[in-house]
Amino acid sequence: MATQQAEVVYTLNIGNGEWVVEDGGDEGQTLPGERRPFEVTLHNARTSPTSFDKEGFFLLPHETQVTDFYDEQQVTNTYYKEVEQLLLNNIPSAKQIHIFDHTRRSSSKEIQKKYGIRPSAGNVHGDYTPQSGINRIRTLFPTEADELLKKKYYIVNVWRPSVGVAESFPLAFIDSQTTEVEDYLNLKRIEKNRVGEIQQIKPSPRHMWYFYPNMQRNEVAIFKTFDSTEGKKTVPHTAASLLPAVANPPPRESIEIRAVVFLE
């Protein structure tokens, strides 16, 4: 399979540009502005390999010692160390890794409720704006930030299925080389104790979409969510709805690690 049709949700406008998040648990229900689904063609990145430096994302095989990704101790004590080594070995010029959080998601409302986790991200977005990528460093390293911000760094996401195979709602990416600055809409995200910024993405016929069909538990997708050398553009991504939909698939369950990668 070289291509796959899918539906993704793009943003047409962001209204007043302020997203007030309810208790940190709002996954888009109160997003301001207007969005609607568009049909796109996903290219099979297994048969058209991508790279971190060009498109901004790539796939790696990765065996883990973690037996249960819902076990917090296994994730923080074992998986964090595995991911740190994985990034040092596979991100060009990586010198220092700082993992700062992880997120579990599922397409199943029952699993979301059982574990208190988040749904799959349902609209095309970028995780950081040019300013919030800098603010993240200031938040993580308040006393060292001025010196660290003189260095080149990436913020990356390491995503994998946590149970079984991701047959439905695969994570899909736009080749960042096919985006323009005007495609990115900076949205203020207002929580009770924090104000941040994310990016919503406008539709464009230029966008080239990719995915890794049927990702396995022993595979990881690594993608760039901020690049200090070209902070204006991230890798837009979303959970895509395949067309036609997969019949009776198992729930999509995933875990993602977020990390800062400082370069030599």
PEBEL-V685439 format. One record per helix or strand of 2 or more residues. SS is the DSSP state (hx for helix, st for strand). FROM is the first residue (numbers start at 1). LEN is the number of residues. Records with the same first field share a line. If there is no record, write none. Layout:
BEGIN
SS: FROM-LEN ; FROM-LEN
END
This chain:
BEGIN
st: 3-11 ; 18-3 ; 34-11 ; 57-5 ; 94-13 ; 118-2 ; 125-2 ; 153-9 ; 171-4 ; 184-7 ; 195-7 ; 209-3 ; 219-9 ; 237-3 ; 241-2 ; 253-11
hx: 72-19 ; 109-7 ; 130-11 ; 145-4 ; 176-3 ; 181-3
END
